[in-house]
């Protein structure tokens, strides 16, 4: 009888220990981006260009072009900041741990490696060790303005070259390489890949940076990869994403001396609209849209701030 009671207690103890360990493990895995219900302004950045989040929402990252807004200058003062899920800055200069970034812009994450476009190269960093693990040189293409990145699959990225109006496909692996995907897109800038429809959305700054950029799309369903404009000239377009299956959201600098806008385009009705924000934005760049919480994480290059704001129902 005593042995039975002792065995029962041991079994309960083991079950409790296993349960606690499992709870702690799951709690660590279920970190998610905070639902920020009132507008939040995060300050202290240096020409912030892009915001991205890990898939599990544990950290967000902000690319900083540098103290001077010089997106094509190799001055070595660029860096990437790491944020907590609530937007608090954990490490202002998280990357690079060693080495140099000049003017980091668009980012993408695959298998714990953060890839970033930096003038004429795409660089990758291990997010745990912070060591550089990837470097693909585009200088042979005559570009000094690689801009945004998007993930197509675990082995493929796409990158835009704003100054040459081209989009390239990057094949990862033991011998990384790039191929031309599309061209003749003046001021090609923000990219967003919709895996459901196999379409790559592209927004542009326009010909000669004249703020006459368009929203367009490239189908990856076949080998033609033809670019199709969805709108006429709008403005200086930067970041782009999908709000849902029928609406595209994108940022617009509007003009050099004006405040920016966040716009939407309805793929069904073909209508453009403007989203009302709580405050003016200056130099709205490559944002992150948190689909779960409906929050927009918007970097403002001119002010050194990131605005986090929940998009109101109806404004979408």
C-alpha positions in Angstrom: 0.0 0.0 0.0 2.8 2.4 0.9 4.7 1.5 -2.2 1.5 2.2 -4.3 1.1 5.7 -2.7 4.8 6.5 -3.2 4.6 5.4 -6.8 1.5 7.6 -7.3 3.2 10.6 -5.8 6.2 10.1 -8.0 4.0 9.9 -11.0 2.2 13.1 -10.1 5.5 14.8 -9.4 6.9 13.8 -12.8 3.7 14.8 -14.5 3.8 18.2 -12.8 7.5 18.8 -13.9 6.7 17.8 -17.5 3.7 20.1 -17.5 5.6 23.0 -16.2 8.4 22.5 -18.7 5.9 22.1 -21.6 4.1 25.3 -20.5 7.4 27.3 -20.3 8.4 26.0 -23.7 5.1 26.8 -25.3 5.1 30.2 -23.7 8.5 30.9 -25.2 7.3 29.8 -28.6 4.0 31.8 -28.6 5.4 35.3 -28.4 3.5 37.5 -30.6 3.4 41.1 -31.7 1.6 43.4 -29.2 -1.9 44.7 -30.2 -1.2 48.4 -30.0 -4.6 50.0 -29.7 -3.6 53.7 -29.5 -1.1 55.3 -31.8 2.5 54.9 -30.7 5.5 56.9 -31.9 8.9 55.3 -31.5 11.7 57.8 -31.8 15.5 57.7 -32.0 16.1 56.2 -35.4 18.4 57.4 -38.2 16.5 57.7 -41.5 14.4 54.5 -40.8 13.6 52.9 -44.2 12.0 49.5 -43.5 10.3 47.5 -40.7 10.0 43.7 -40.6 8.9 41.1 -38.0 9.9 37.6 -37.3 7.2 35.0 -38.1 6.7 34.2 -34.4 6.5 37.9 -33.6 9.3 37.7 -31.0 11.3 40.6 -32.5 10.8 43.4 -35.0 13.7 45.0 -37.0 14.1 48.5 -38.4 16.7 49.3 -41.1 18.4 52.7 -40.7 20.0 54.3 -43.7 22.1 56.5 -41.5 22.3 60.0 -39.9 22.2 61.6 -43.3 19.4 60.5 -45.7 21.9 59.4 -48.3 20.5 56.1 -49.8 23.3 55.6 -52.4 26.4 56.7 -50.4 28.8 54.2 -49.0 29.4 56.0 -45.7 29.4 53.0 -43.4 26.9 54.5 -40.9 23.9 52.2 -41.6 22.5 49.8 -39.1 19.6 47.6 -38.1 17.7 48.1 -34.8 15.9 45.3 -32.9 12.5 46.0 -31.2 10.4 44.2 -28.7 6.9 43.1 -29.7 5.5 46.2 -28.0 7.8 48.5 -30.0 10.4 49.2 -27.3 13.9 49.5 -28.7 16.0 46.6 -27.3 19.2 47.2 -29.4 19.5 50.3 -31.4 22.4 48.9 -33.4 21.8 45.2 -33.4 23.3 44.6 -36.8 26.0 44.4 -38.0 27.8 42.9 -35.1 31.0 43.3 -37.1 31.5 44.7 -40.6 29.8 47.5 -42.3 26.3 48.5 -43.6 26.1 51.6 -45.7 22.5 52.4 -46.4 20.4 49.3 -45.5 16.8 49.4 -46.8 14.3 46.6 -47.5 14.6 43.3 -45.5 13.4 39.7 -45.7 13.8 36.8 -43.2 14.2 33.2 -44.2 15.2 30.4 -41.7 16.5 32.9 -39.0 18.6 34.8 -41.6 17.8 38.4 -42.1 18.6 39.6 -45.7 18.9 43.3 -46.4 19.5 45.4 -49.5 22.5 47.7 -49.2 23.2 49.9 -52.2 24.8 47.4 -54.6 24.7 44.2 -52.6 22.3 42.0 -50.6 23.7 40.9 -47.2 22.5 38.3 -44.8 22.9 37.9 -41.0 22.2 35.1 -38.7 19.7 36.6 -36.2 21.0 34.5 -33.3 24.8 34.8 -33.7 24.5 38.2 -35.5 27.3 37.0 -37.8 27.2 37.8 -41.5 26.4 34.7 -43.5 25.5 36.0 -47.0 26.8 38.6 -49.5 25.7 38.8 -53.1 27.3 41.6 -55.2 25.2 43.4 -57.8 27.8 46.0 -58.8 28.1 44.4 -62.3 24.5 45.6 -62.9 25.4 49.2 -62.6 23.0 49.8 -59.7 23.6 51.9 -56.6 20.0 51.7 -55.3 19.0 48.2 -54.4 15.8 48.9 -52.5 13.2 46.4 -51.4 13.2 42.6 -50.8 10.4 40.0 -50.8 10.3 36.3 -50.1 8.9 34.1 -52.8 9.8 30.8 -51.1 12.5 29.4 -48.8 15.0 29.4 -51.6 14.0 32.5 -53.5 14.0 36.3 -53.0 13.3 39.2 -55.2 14.9 42.6 -55.0 14.2 45.9 -56.7 16.8 48.3 -58.2 15.2 51.7 -58.1 17.8 53.6 -60.1 17.7 51.1 -63.1 14.0 50.3 -62.9 14.6 46.5 -62.6 13.6 43.6 -60.4 15.8 40.6 -59.9 15.2 37.1 -58.7 17.8 35.7 -56.2 18.3 32.0 -56.0 19.7 31.0 -52.6 21.8 27.9 -51.9 25.4 26.8 -52.0 26.1 29.1 -55.0 23.7 32.0 -54.8 22.9 33.8 -58.0 20.6 36.4 -59.5 18.7 36.7 -62.7 16.7 39.6 -64.2 13.0 39.1 -63.5 11.5 42.4 -65.0 12.7 45.7 -66.3 11.3 49.1 -67.6 9.7 49.9 -64.2 10.9 53.5 -63.6 11.8 53.9 -60.0 10.9 50.4 -59.0 10.6 50.4 -55.2 8.4 48.4 -52.8 7.7 44.7 -53.4 5.1 42.3 -51.9 4.6 38.7 -53.0 1.2 37.1 -52.8 1.7 33.4 -52.6 -2.0 32.7 -53.0 -2.1 34.2 -56.5 1.6 34.0 -57.3 1.7 37.7 -58.0 4.4 40.2 -57.2 3.1 43.7 -56.4 5.4 46.5 -57.3 5.2 50.2 -56.4 7.5 52.8 -57.9 8.8 56.3 -57.4 8.5 57.1 -61.0 10.7 58.2 -63.9 13.6 60.4 -62.8 12.3 60.4 -59.2 9.5 62.8 -60.3 7.0 61.4 -57.9 4.9 59.9 -60.7 5.1 56.3 -59.7 2.5 53.6 -60.2 1.2 50.4 -58.6 1.7 47.4 -60.7 2.0 43.6 -60.7 4.1 40.8 -62.1 2.7 37.3 -62.5 5.1 34.5 -61.5 2.7 31.8 -62.7 4.6 31.5 -66.0 8.0 32.4 -67.4 6.9 35.6 -69.1 7.0 37.7 -65.9 5.4 40.7 -67.6 4.8 43.8 -65.6 1.3 45.2 -65.7 0.5 48.7 -64.3 -2.7 48.7 -62.2 -2.9 52.5 -61.9 -1.8 55.6 -63.6 0.9 58.0 -62.1 0.1 58.6 -58.4 3.2 59.8 -56.5 6.4 58.7 -54.9 5.4 55.2 -53.9 7.5 53.2 -51.4 6.1 50.4 -49.3 3.3 47.9 -50.3 1.4 45.0 -48.8 -2.1 43.4 -49.0 -4.8 44.4 -46.5 -6.8 41.4 -47.6 -7.5 39.5 -50.8 -9.0 42.5 -52.5 -7.1 45.5 -51.3 -3.6 46.7 -51.6 -2.1 49.2 -49.2 0.9 51.4 -50.1 2.8 54.4 -48.9 3.2 57.6 -50.9 5.7 60.4 -50.3 3.4 62.6 -52.5 6.1 65.3 -53.2 9.4 66.5 -51.7 7.8 69.4 -49.8 4.6 67.7 -48.7 3.5 65.3 -46.1 3.0 61.7 -47.1 -0.1 59.5 -47.4 -1.2 55.9 -46.9 -3.3 54.8 -49.9 -5.3 51.7 -50.8 -6.3 50.2 -54.1 -9.3 47.9 -54.5 -8.4 45.1 -56.9 -12.1 44.5 -57.7 -13.5 48.0 -58.1 -10.1 49.5 -59.2 -10.7 52.5 -56.9 -8.0 54.4 -55.0 -8.6 55.7 -51.4 -6.6 57.4 -48.7 -6.4 56.0 -45.1 -6.9 58.6 -42.4 -4.1 58.5 -39.8 -4.0 60.1 -36.4 -1.1 62.4 -37.5 0.9 63.6 -40.5 3.7 61.4 -41.8 6.9 62.6 -43.4 8.7 60.3 -45.8 6.5 57.2 -45.3 8.7 54.3 -46.3 8.6 50.4 -46.3 6.1 49.6 -43.6 5.1 46.3 -41.9 1.4 45.5 -41.8 0.4 43.2 -38.8 -2.5 41.4 -40.3 -3.5 39.7 -37.0 -3.9 43.0 -35.1 -4.5 45.4 -38.0 -1.6 47.5 -37.0 0.6 49.5 -39.4 4.3 49.9 -38.4 5.3 52.9 -40.5 8.9 54.2 -40.7 9.2 58.0 -41.4 12.5 58.6 -43.0 12.4 62.4 -42.7 11.7 62.4 -38.9 13.6 59.4 -37.6 10.4 57.9 -36.2 8.3 54.8 -36.5 4.5 55.3 -36.2 2.5 52.3 -35.0 -1.2 52.7 -35.6 -4.3 50.5 -35.7 -6.1 50.9 -39.0 -9.8 51.8 -38.2 -12.5 49.6 -39.6 -14.0 51.4 -42.6 -10.8 53.3 -43.4 -9.6 50.2 -45.1 
